[in-house]
Amino acid sequence: MPIALVDCNNFYAACEQSIDPSIAGRPIVVLSNNDGCVIARNAEAKSLGISMGQPYFKIRHQLREVSAEVRSSNYTLYSDMSQRFMDIMRANCEELEVYSIDEAFVKISRSSNSTLVEWARRLREVIYQRLSLPIAIGIGETKSQAKLANYLAKNMANYSGLFDLGTAKDKDYFLKQVEVESVWGIGPKLAHWCHTHGIHNALQLRDMPSNKLKEKIGIKGIRLQYELKGHNCIDFLSKAIPKKETCVSNSVSKPISNIEELRQLIATHTIRASEKLRKQNQNAASITIFTRTSFHTPIFYSRSATKHLEFPSNDTRILLAAALGLTKKIFHPNCLLIKSGVTMQGLLNADHLQLHLLSTARLESSKKGDLIKAIDNLNKHYGQDTVYWAACGVNQNQKVRRRHLSPLATTRLSDIPIVQA
C-alpha cells in the first residue's frame, strides 16, 4: 500500500496567519521563549535572509524596516491546530502515523487508475478550507520515498506541493535531483562522509556498495538503501510509542533569587507535566526538578533533585507535593537562576498500577480522580488556567516575556474575534 507524507509548510507562521489573515503576504517571524531568538519564519521572511536561531535584538530594527510581523511563540495555538490537522487526516486516510506536530505518514490505497493525485488535491483543499494551512504531500512506496517525494513537491515548481514518486516513469531522474544531505536519516556528518566518497545525491546513495554504507552506519544504511529501492524496511507506527520521560522547562525573563519564586515556577512546570501525563495515559514513578544560572555568569550553578514515588501517579496533587518538597535541595540564595524545569521519569501505562505488599499508602479515591478530570475539562473548554493551583502564585505570565503573543482564538472563548455585519 502506498505511503504519503503530509506536512504543513512553515507551520508556526502559517498558524499565526490562519487566525489573522490581515498579515498575509508580509514577512512573519516567530520567536522562542522570552522572545529570545527566531524559531520559525514564512517564505517572505526567509527571502530576506532571516535565519533560524538569530537573536531577536540583533534583527529587531531590520524587521521593523520591512514591516515584518513578529509573534511570540504560542504553543497552545500550535498544539490545537495540530490536533485539528491530524483529525482531518484520520478522516481521509486508512492509517495514520503522527510523525511530528506538523507532519504525518498516511496509508491510502490507489484507485483503479493507479493515481492518488485527486485524493491529494482534495485533501489539500479540505485542510486549507477548514484551517487555512498550506500543505505539501509526497507519495511513495516506502517512508523514505515519501520523504523524498515531499521534498520534491516543495522544491520543484512544476508540482506545486504535490508529487507521487510511486507512479513516476523515471524514478532515477528524480532521485538524482535530491542532494544526499536532504535524504531522510542523513545528518551533516554522514553527508560530509558521503561527499568525500563521491556520493552527492539520493540516486548515488541508493546504488553505492552496500558494504561501505554498512561499515559506516550499520544495518540502518542497508535499510535506507532498500527503502530507496521501494522495499518497506521501516515499520509504520499507527500507535505512538509510549514515552519514557516527559519534561517541562523554560527560561525566565528576569533572573530569580528567592525560593518562593522558584517554588512557583516548579509548581507551574509540575502542573503542566502532570497534564501531559494524563493526556498520554501514563503515570510517573519518579520526579526530578532542576534549575541553573546563565552559562555566561562568572560562577555557573546547576542543581537537580529526584524523588521516587511510592506509587506511580499522574495526580497533580501528589506530584506537586513531591516537587515542592525538593525545592530547597536545588535552591541557592546567592545565584541568579534563569531556568528551571521538571522531568517525569519511569513512565508506566496508567491502566496498570504496580502495587507492593510493604506500602502503607492508600490508593487514590475515585472522587479525587474525578476532581482532577473536572479541572482538566474546565481548562480545556474555557482556556488554560481557567482553574489553576494556588502554588503557582499570581502573575505567572510576567515571568516569561511574551510581548508579541497572538490571541488564543481556537481555545479561549474571550479571544474569539467578533464580526459585525
Sequence and secondary structure as in RCSB ss.txt:
>XXXX:A:sequence
MPIALVDCNNFYAACEQSIDPSIAGRPIVVLSNNDGCVIARNAEAKSLGISMGQPYFKIRHQLREVSAEVRSSNY
TLYSDMSQRFMDIMRANCEELEVYSIDEAFVKISRSSNSTLVEWARRLREVIYQRLSLPIAIGIGETKSQAKLAN
YLAKNMANYSGLFDLGTAKDKDYFLKQVEVESVWGIGPKLAHWCHTHGIHNALQLRDMPSNKLKEKIGIKGIRLQ
YELKGHNCIDFLSKAIPKKETCVSNSVSKPISNIEELRQLIATHTIRASEKLRKQNQNAASITIFTRTSFHTPIF
YSRSATKHLEFPSNDTRILLAAALGLTKKIFHPNCLLIKSGVTMQGLLNADHLQLHLLSTARLESSKKGDLIKAI
DNLNKHYGQDTVYWAACGVNQNQKVRRRHLSPLATTRLSDIPIVQA
>XXXX:A:secstr
  EEEEEETTHHHHHHHHH GGGTTS EEEE GGG BEEEE HHHHHTT  TT BHHHHHHHHHHTT EEEE  H
HHHHHHHHHHHHHHHHTSSEEEEEETTEEEEE    TTS  HHHHHHHHHHHHHHH   EEEEEESSHHHHHHHH
HHHHH GGGTTEEEGGG S HHHHHHTSBGGGSTT  HHHHHHHHHTT  BHHHHHHS HHHHHHHHTHHHHHHH
HHHHT   S   SS    SEEEEEEEEEEEE SHHHHHHHHHHHHHHHHHHHHHTTEEEEEEEEEEEE TTSSS 
 EEEEEEEEEEEE  HHHHHHHHHHHHHHH  TTS EEEEEEEEES EETT     TT       HHHHHHHHHH
HHHHHHH TTSS  GGG S GGGGS  TT    TTT GGGS     
